């Protein structure tokens, strides 16, 4: 009973963790889908994604790289692309490319991993996403099944407040419809993975010397959920610990790029009606296409393993993959409930809490509209146009859908730049929070309060990485070598303390000694970054 209870709480916690991590990017995906639906016509959307031109697949990759969405956030966008009749291969290329990288995660990886590795992974993502679209177009069909059902003359909402409200209503209807079911399936599957992998079972996995590492990562990454930022964080940790570079690439493409909700959408959307295997609904095209994409990803992973392996040392122990395994030991029992709640509170940042509240509001509105049956009448009202007073003036111009799309992309680029500076604050701002976490870690370590110490150490680790990216942004793409080395040394010290406290093998004398090492490492880190600024 204790084992079953611990597994249940672990599945719940990992599912909730996936929900929290995906909330900001899912909200972004819903807004982008609303913009495509309410600011552009179907023909405009098809032109945006290259229509039938040769540039359709590379364009899908490029647009995907700009959008801060994850493999859940991409769902409402590809649903809208399919409604607009975008070519199937282009949809699938975008679906694979968009969750892999965005400006924030790219900066994160560029600062904390070797640039050659990050740029190679970017090139690899281009190869896989374009090849995914080409394979579908080559072996199956090029046009969308919904292409003949598109209403090119669908009325658009009037400019101003009605257009903004229409985007909100569209996002609410999307999140309360099939998209929600696919997301729940993906969140639950990510939680169920933890029921299969015991706590800490991957701490000695993904070795560079193990030829099965990319295969193991593929088996784990497909059912798991990894946000773009978290994927880059794990890639950085894998580089630091000398893990398999091929496995890191597989993690990015199949871990960040795919979840079971996305796979389920492809399965249902592209299944031939009536196709069955042993009496069960079956999608041959999805299985063949996904097998080809997985095979190509693994082939590239094995090809880059030796040329890109630049790690100075290889360690046999890492916590990089702990989030894929059970969150609690089987002996946790009822204690796991309280621990799960504390961990959820610890992981919920203000950014995630606001995004989750936004998703909740959209869901409530969407369900209310669907249940009342007034969504169609509301849509008719939104699309009812009236003459605009002062139309034609420079302050009240009637913009075409194409211009609206261009301005939306420009706004997205500006948002990405501003978001980078907000997400990665200046060193002085980061050190304000690091000082508080450092004080908590020191006191909890000395007084043998491991849970408090581990929480503070994990937060310090995350802040130390943001610190480097913040300096990178403000120093014109340069982080002094002394500062990087001091940050690495601080993280190594924190990891040693983390392992000792987690395994409960530090006596009072050892705890005080480790606390002294942490004090010295933090002092050096702070001094090095103050000199760099």
N, C-alpha and C positions, 0 to 999 in steps of 0.2 A: 504494500500500500504506500509506503514511504517513497519507493522508487517511482511508482506511477504518479504520485503527487508532485514530486520534484520535476518529472518530465513534463507534466501538464503545465506547471508554472513556467518552466523554461520555454515551452512552445509559445505560451502567452507573451512572455517577456520579449522573446526574439521577434515575434510578429508585431508587437507594439513598437519595438525598436525600428523595424523596417518602416512602419507607418510614420514614425517621427522623422526619420531621415528622409523620407520621400515627400513629406508634406510641402516643403517650400517649392520643390521642382514640379510636383503635381499641380500645385496652384498656378505656377507659371504656365504649364502646359494647357490648363483649362482656359487661361486668359488668351494665350496665343490662338487656340482653336476658336475662341469667340471672336477674335479680331479677323481671322480668316473667313469666318461665316458672315460677319456683319459689316465688314469694311471692304471686302473683295467679292467679286462675282466668281462663280465656278471657273469660267474661262480665265479670269485673272490669276486664280490659284494655279491652274494648269500651266499658264505662262511663267509664273513665278518659279515653278519647279521644272522648267525646261520643256514642257509639253512633250513632243516627239523628237526633239533635237538630240544631237550627240552629247550635249552638255547636261542632260537631265540627271544622270547619275552623279557626276562630280558636283553638280550644283546642289543635289540633295545632301551630299556629304558636307559641303561648305556651309549650307544653311544650318545643318544639324550641329556643326561645331560652334556656331554662334549662340545657339539657344541653351540657356541653363536649365535643361530638363534631364530627368533620369529615365530609366526604363518603364516607370509608371507614368511620368509626366508626358512621355511621348504618345501614350495611348489616345487621349482625346484629339491630338493633332493628326495622327494617321487615320483615325475614324473620319475626321473632316476631309482629309485629302482623298480618301476613298469615295466619300459622298460627292466630291467635286470632279471625280473621274480622272484623277491623276493616275498615270501608268503604274501598274502593280509592281513592277521591278523597282521603280523610283520610290514607291511607298516603303518597300522593304529595305532598300538601301538607306533611306532616311531613318527608319525605325532602328536600324543597327548603329548608325553613325551618331545620332543625336545624343544618346545617353553616355557616350564614351568620354568626351572631353567638352569643356566649356572654358571661357576665359579664366574663371576663378581656379578651376582644377588644373588648367594648363600652367598657370603661374606657380601653383603649389608644387607641381611635379618638377617644373623647370628649376626651382630653387633647391629642392630637397633630394633630387636624384641627378644623375649625370645627364647633361643636356642632350648628348648623343642618344641616350636611351629614350628620352622623352620624344625627341623628334623622330626616332625610328618607330616608336609606337604610334605616333601620329600618321606616319606614312603607312604603317601596317593597317591602321584603321581605315585609311582610304582604300587600300587594296581589298580588304575584306568587304567593306560596305558596297563598293562599286561592283566587285565580283558577285556579291549576293544578288544585286539587281540584274546583272548580266545573266547569271545562271537561271534566274526565274524567267527572264525574257526569252532566253534561248531554249529552255526545255518546256516551258509552259505557255503563258500568254502575256502579251504586252499591254493590252487594254484592260481597264477596270470593268468588272461585271456590271457596275452601276452606271456606266457611261451613257447608256441609252435611256436612263431614267432621270437624267439631270434636267432641271428646269432652269435654263439659261436666263430666263426673264424673271426669276424669283425677285419679288420686291425687297428693297433694302430699306432699313430704317432711316428716318430723317436725320439730318446732321444735328450735332449738339448733344444735349442731355439724353435724347431718345436713343442715340447711337450708343452712348456709354451704358445706358440701362439695358439695351439689347445685348451687349456683350456680357453683362452680368447675368441676365436671364439665360442666355445660351450656355454659359459656364455652369449655371445651376442645373439646367436640364441635363447637361452631359454627365455631371458628377453623380446625379441621382438615377442615371440610366445604366446601360450595360457596362460602361466604363467602371462603375463602382464594383460590379461583380468580378470583372477581370482583376481589379486591384486587390480585392479581398482574397482571391485565389492566390495571387502572388505573395501577399503578406503572410497568408497562412502557410504556404509552402516553404517560405523562408524560415518560419517558426518550426515547422515539422522537421527540417533538416537538423535542427539541434537535438531532436529526439533520437536521431540515428548516430550522431557523433558525440561521444562522452566528453565531458569537460576536460579541456587541456589535451585532447587526443591529437591535435595537429601541431603541438609545440616543437616537435622534432621532424616535421614533414617539410616537403618542398625543397629538398636539398639539391644543390647544383649537380652533385655527383649521381643523383638518382634519376635514371632515364624515364621513370614513370611519373615524375613530378608534374609535367604538363597534363598528362592524362588524369591524374588525381585532381588537379585543379579544375579541369573541365567537368569532371563528375560532380564537384562541389559547387563550382561557379554557376552552372545552369540553374539549379533549383534555388540558389541563394539570391539575395539582393544586395548589391553594392552600389552606393551612390557614387557619382563621378569624383567628388572630393575624397570620399573614403577610399575609393580605388587607388587614387594617387597617393594617399597616405600609406596604404599597404604596400604599394610598389616601392615607395621610399624606404619603408622598413625592410622589405625584402632585399633591396640593394645594400642597406646598412649591414644586414646579417648574412650577406653572401648567399642568399637563396637563389633558386633557379630563375633566370631571366625569362626563359620560355614560359614557365608557370606564371610569372608576373604578367606577361603579355596575354596569356589565356584569361587571367583574372580580369584584365581590362576589357577584353572583347566579349567574353561570354559571361563574366560576372557582373560587370557594369552594364553591358549592352543588352542582356537578356534576363527576363524573369519568367516564371511560369504563367503569369497573367498575360504577358505579351505573347508567349508561345500559344496559349489557349486562344487568343484573339486571331492569330494567323491560322490556327487549326480550323476554327469555326468559319472565318471569313472566306477562306480559299478552298474549303472542302467541296467537292462535287456532290450535288444533291443525290441522296440514295447510296452513296459510296459506303460500303461496310466491309469489315473484316471479322470473320467468325461471329457474325450477327451484331457486331458493335460498330457504331459510327466511326469512320476512319477517313483520314486525309492523307492520301498517298503523296500528293504534291508537297505538303508541309514536311512530312518525314524525310523525303528525298532531298528537298532543298535544305532543311536544317542539318542533315547529315553531311551534305557537301560543304556548307558553311563551317561546321565544326571541324571537318577534315582539313579544310584550307587553313583554319586558324591554328590547328595543331601542327600542320606542315611548316607554317611560318615560325611557330614557336620553337620547333626543333632546329630550324635553319639559323635562328639568331642566337641560340643558346651559347655557343662558344665565341662567336665574334663579338658579342656585346657583353660578355661576362667580364666586368671591370672591377669587381669588388676586391678590396685589399685583403680581406680575410673571410673565412667561412665559419660561422657559428652554428652550433647544433641545437640551439634553443631560441625560440622566438614566441612572442605573444601576438604576432601580427594576425593570426588566424583564429584567435579565441572567440571572436564574434560569430563564427560559423558553428561552433560547438555548443553543447549544453551550457546554460548559464550557471547552473548550480550542480553541486555534487549530489549523488543519489541519496546521501544521508541527510540532506538539508531538511526534508520534511516540511512541517508547517512554517518553519523559520524562513523558507524560501519566499513566502508571500510578502513578508515585510521587507526582505532584501530586494525583491523584484520592484516593489514600490519605490524604495530609496534609489535604486539604480535608474528607474524611469525618471524620477525627479531630477536626478543628477544629470542625465543626458538631455533633458529638455531645456534648450536655450531659449532666450526671448524670441529669436528669429523663428524657431520651430513652433513655439507656443502661439505666436501671432498667425503663422501660416496654418496651423491646425484649427485655430478659431475661424479663420477665413474659410477653410474647407467645410467646417461645421455649419457656418452660416449659409454657404452655397447649397449644402446638402438639405438643410431644413427648407429653404426656399424652393428648391427643385422638387422635393417630395410633396410640399404643399401644393405647388402648381399642378403636378401630375395627379394628385388625389382629387383636387377640386375640378379638374377638367377645364380650367380656364386658360391654359397655356396658349391655346390657339387664338382665343380672342385677344389675349395680351399681345401676342405677336402681330395680329392684324392692326391693333392700335399703334404699336411701335412703328409699323411700316406705313402708317397713314401720314402723308406729307402735307405740309401747309406752305404757302408762300413765305419766304424769309425776308423780313424787312431789312432793307439795306444790303440785300444780296448784291454781290459784285464789288463791294468796297474791299479795300486791302485788309480790313479787320474781319470781314465776314465773307470770305471767298468760298465758293462751292468747289471742293476738291474732288477730282476723279478718283475712282478706286485704286488706280495705279499710283497716283501721288500719295494716297493714304498708305498704301503698302510700303512705298519708299520711305515715307516719314516714320512709319512704324519700325522699319529696319534701322534707320538712323537713331531713333529713340532707344532701340534695343542696344545698339553699340554704345551709346552714351551711358545707358544704365549699367552695362557691363563694366565700363571704366570706373564710374562712380562706385559701383558695388564692390569692385576690387579694393578701392581705397578704404571703404567702410568696413569690409570684412577683414581686411588686414590693416589694422590701425598703426599709427606711429609707435615706435618703441616705447616712448614715455607712457603712453596709454596702456600698452600691454604690461609693462612692468608694474603698474599700479595694481592690476589684478594678480600678477605673478607673485608680488610681495605677500599678498594675503594668502594665496595658496601655499607658498613656501612656508609661511609661519604655521599654517595648519598642518602641513606635512611634517615639519620638525617636531612640533608638540605631540602629534599623534604617534610618530615613530618612537620617540623617547618614552612615552607613557603606555606603549603597547596597546594602541587602539588601531588595529590593522585596517579595518574597513574605512575609517576616516582618512588614514594615511594613504591608502590605495586610491581613494577618490581624488584627493588633493594631488597626488603624483600623476594620475592620468590627466588631470586638467592642466598641470604644469607642462606635461609633455606636449599637449596640443598647443598651448600658448607659445612654447619655445619654437614650434614650427611656424606659427603665424608670425612670430617675431622676425624670423629670417625672411619670409616673404615680404613683410612690411618694409624691411630695410632694402630688399631687392627693388621694390617699386620706387622708393624715394631716393635711391642712390644711382638711378639710371641703369638698372640691371646688374648691379655689382654688390656682392656681399663679401666684405673683407675675410680673408682666409682665417685670420685669428678669431673673428667672431663665429664663423662656421665651426671651427674646431672646438671653441668653448661651448657652443650649443650641443655639439655631438658628445662632448665629455659629460655635460650635465645630464643628457638623456641616458648615457651609459650608467652613470651613478644612480639615477632614478630607477633604471631597470633592475640593477642589482638589489636595491632596497625593495622594490616591488616583488621580486622573486623570493627574497628572504622572508618577507612578511606573509606572502601568499602561501608559502610552504611551511610557515611557522617554525623556522629553524634558526631564529635569532634570539639569543638570550639578552639580558639587560645590557651587558657590556658591549655585545655586538651591535645592539640597536643604537647605543650612544656613539659608538665608533662610526657607524653608517651615517648618523645624523651629522657628525662633524665633517665627513666627506661631502655630504650634500651641501653643507654651509659653504665649504671652500669652493665646490664646483659652481654653486650659484653666484658666489662673489666674483669669481673669474668671468663667468658669463655676463654678468651685469656690467662689469668694468670693460669687457671687450666691446660690447655693443654701445656703451656710452662713448667710447673712443671712436667708433665707426660713424657715429652720428654727428 
